[in-house]
């Protein structure tokens, strides 16, 4: 006597869920490029930051109780976001900021998407500097705030990326094959 095997098929609805990281609004920016000389400062010969000038400040910020705030054009009365992470890289301090879900944050997000705020400007306190060939070199500085701006003092201080919120998923392009029709009276998948 041979055992009769049957295979059961079940249908199910496709369910898509938004994962925790999809609702973002995150801006990644180079805060100030090391080694680039800016003439848009009060110093006649220009100003530049020496590699590692923010190393201690970035490390101190990781332990700070208050977040590093993000502003639009140094308007300190209306923050538009806060730092999620800061890293001192060979090129300069790099930051990731989450844009707030406020009217000011939404306006800033719209301006970022339109390319109206492509640059970054920082507020800082000089701890140690020196003059070299008529250029003020900032050897060590403490980061106080970061602002998105239409124009900044340093060309390399710029928005590098923007991760936008996930909108409604358009599934019109998805096509699933039709469910197979099965005659339950016939065995399926019997192997001999």
VMD Tcl script that draws the C-alpha trace (Angstrom):
set ca {
  {0.00 0.00 0.00}
  {1.45 3.35 -0.96}
  {0.88 6.41 1.15}
  {-0.81 9.25 -0.59}
  {0.93 12.59 -0.18}
  {-0.76 15.90 -0.69}
  {0.63 19.38 -0.75}
  {-1.38 22.18 0.75}
  {-1.29 25.61 -0.78}
  {-2.30 28.73 1.08}
  {-2.87 32.20 -0.25}
  {-1.85 35.28 1.66}
  {-1.94 39.03 1.26}
  {1.29 40.86 0.60}
  {2.09 43.17 3.49}
  {4.74 45.90 3.26}
  {5.89 47.63 6.40}
  {7.91 50.79 6.82}
  {11.07 49.91 8.70}
  {12.38 52.05 11.53}
  {15.09 53.69 9.41}
  {12.85 54.74 6.51}
  {11.37 57.91 8.07}
  {14.57 59.88 7.96}
  {15.11 63.57 7.07}
  {18.87 63.20 7.58}
  {21.45 65.61 6.19}
  {25.11 64.63 5.97}
  {27.51 67.55 5.71}
  {31.19 68.42 5.67}
  {31.30 71.11 8.35}
  {34.59 72.72 7.35}
  {37.30 71.31 5.08}
  {40.77 71.02 6.57}
  {43.48 72.86 4.63}
  {41.17 75.03 2.48}
  {41.88 78.76 2.75}
  {38.91 81.09 2.88}
  {39.12 84.75 2.03}
  {35.60 85.32 3.39}
  {36.86 86.04 6.90}
  {38.02 89.10 8.81}
  {41.66 88.09 8.35}
  {43.37 89.85 5.46}
  {45.43 86.84 4.40}
  {42.56 84.40 4.85}
  {41.85 81.62 7.30}
  {42.17 77.83 7.26}
  {41.66 74.99 9.68}
  {44.53 72.59 10.28}
  {43.79 68.83 10.08}
  {42.53 67.67 13.46}
  {41.47 71.15 14.66}
  {38.09 69.75 15.78}
  {39.29 66.33 17.01}
  {38.90 67.14 20.72}
  {35.69 69.10 20.20}
  {34.06 66.22 18.31}
  {35.10 63.79 21.07}
  {33.76 66.18 23.74}
  {30.47 66.52 21.85}
  {29.92 62.75 22.09}
  {29.81 63.12 25.88}
  {27.87 66.41 25.98}
  {24.46 66.53 27.65}
  {23.02 68.98 25.14}
  {22.85 68.16 21.43}
  {24.68 70.15 18.80}
  {21.90 72.14 17.16}
  {21.44 72.80 13.46}
  {20.20 76.22 12.37}
  {19.30 77.92 9.12}
  {21.65 80.85 8.38}
  {22.70 81.23 12.04}
  {19.16 82.09 13.19}
  {19.70 80.93 16.77}
  {16.10 81.61 17.72}
  {14.81 78.77 15.54}
  {16.74 75.47 15.44}
  {15.82 73.24 12.50}
  {17.52 70.04 13.65}
  {20.16 68.40 15.79}
  {23.27 66.29 15.32}
  {22.91 62.52 15.27}
  {26.63 61.90 14.82}
  {29.89 63.78 14.40}
  {33.16 62.36 13.16}
  {36.53 64.01 12.69}
  {37.84 62.71 9.34}
  {41.04 63.41 7.42}
  {39.07 65.84 5.22}
  {37.36 67.65 8.11}
  {34.57 67.22 10.65}
  {31.62 65.33 9.17}
  {28.15 65.50 10.69}
  {24.79 63.82 10.32}
  {21.80 65.91 11.36}
  {18.12 65.07 11.63}
  {15.83 67.82 10.37}
  {13.03 68.45 12.89}
  {9.40 67.77 12.03}
  {8.42 71.38 12.68}
  {7.28 74.13 10.33}
  {10.85 75.51 10.28}
  {12.22 72.01 9.70}
  {9.76 71.32 6.89}
  {10.66 74.64 5.23}
  {14.36 73.83 5.56}
  {13.80 70.37 4.08}
  {12.00 71.92 1.10}
  {14.86 74.40 0.60}
  {17.42 71.59 0.79}
  {15.54 69.62 -1.87}
  {15.48 72.69 -4.12}
  {19.23 73.20 -3.68}
  {18.76 76.55 -1.92}
  {20.85 75.59 1.13}
  {23.86 73.78 -0.35}
  {26.50 75.05 2.07}
  {27.35 74.81 5.74}
  {28.61 77.51 8.07}
  {29.80 76.83 11.60}
  {29.93 78.76 14.83}
  {33.14 77.98 16.71}
  {35.44 79.23 19.44}
  {39.14 79.38 18.64}
  {41.25 77.64 21.27}
  {44.61 77.85 19.53}
  {45.71 79.52 16.31}
  {48.86 80.78 14.58}
  {49.85 82.90 11.62}
  {51.57 81.21 8.67}
  {52.46 83.21 5.57}
  {49.83 85.84 6.40}
  {47.08 83.21 6.80}
  {45.41 82.60 10.14}
  {45.61 78.86 10.84}
  {43.17 77.51 13.40}
  {45.00 74.69 15.16}
  {42.28 73.84 17.68}
  {38.67 74.98 17.88}
  {35.48 74.13 19.76}
  {32.37 73.60 17.66}
  {29.41 75.66 18.96}
  {26.76 75.33 16.26}
  {26.17 74.40 12.63}
  {24.04 76.26 10.11}
  {22.76 75.44 6.65}
  {23.28 78.41 4.35}
  {22.91 79.53 0.74}
  {26.59 80.58 0.79}
  {29.36 79.72 3.22}
  {32.88 80.92 3.88}
  {34.44 77.65 2.68}
  {33.56 76.04 -0.66}
  {34.14 72.57 0.75}
  {31.76 73.12 3.70}
  {28.73 71.63 2.02}
  {25.73 69.37 2.24}
  {26.83 65.97 0.93}
  {23.54 64.08 1.05}
  {19.92 64.23 2.08}
  {17.95 61.14 3.01}
  {14.32 62.00 2.63}
  {11.27 60.49 4.26}
  {9.75 57.48 2.59}
  {6.48 58.50 1.00}
  {3.58 56.34 -0.01}
  {4.89 53.22 -1.67}
  {3.82 52.99 -5.31}
  {3.24 49.33 -5.94}
  {1.63 49.75 -9.37}
  {4.72 48.25 -10.99}
  {4.57 45.08 -8.85}
  {2.94 42.10 -10.52}
  {2.57 38.84 -8.72}
  {1.93 35.64 -10.64}
  {-1.57 34.27 -10.27}
  {-2.04 31.70 -7.56}
  {-1.79 28.20 -9.02}
  {-4.96 26.22 -9.40}
  {-4.81 22.88 -7.75}
  {-7.15 19.96 -8.05}
  {-7.25 18.60 -4.50}
  {-8.21 15.16 -5.79}
  {-4.88 14.83 -7.58}
  {-1.60 14.23 -5.74}
  {1.07 16.87 -6.13}
  {4.78 16.50 -5.63}
  {4.99 12.74 -5.37}
  {8.47 11.51 -5.84}
  {9.33 8.02 -6.62}
}
mol new
graphics top color blue
foreach p $ca { graphics top sphere $p radius 0.5 }
foreach p [lrange $ca 0 end-1] q [lrange $ca 1 end] { graphics top cylinder $p $q radius 0.2 }
display resetview
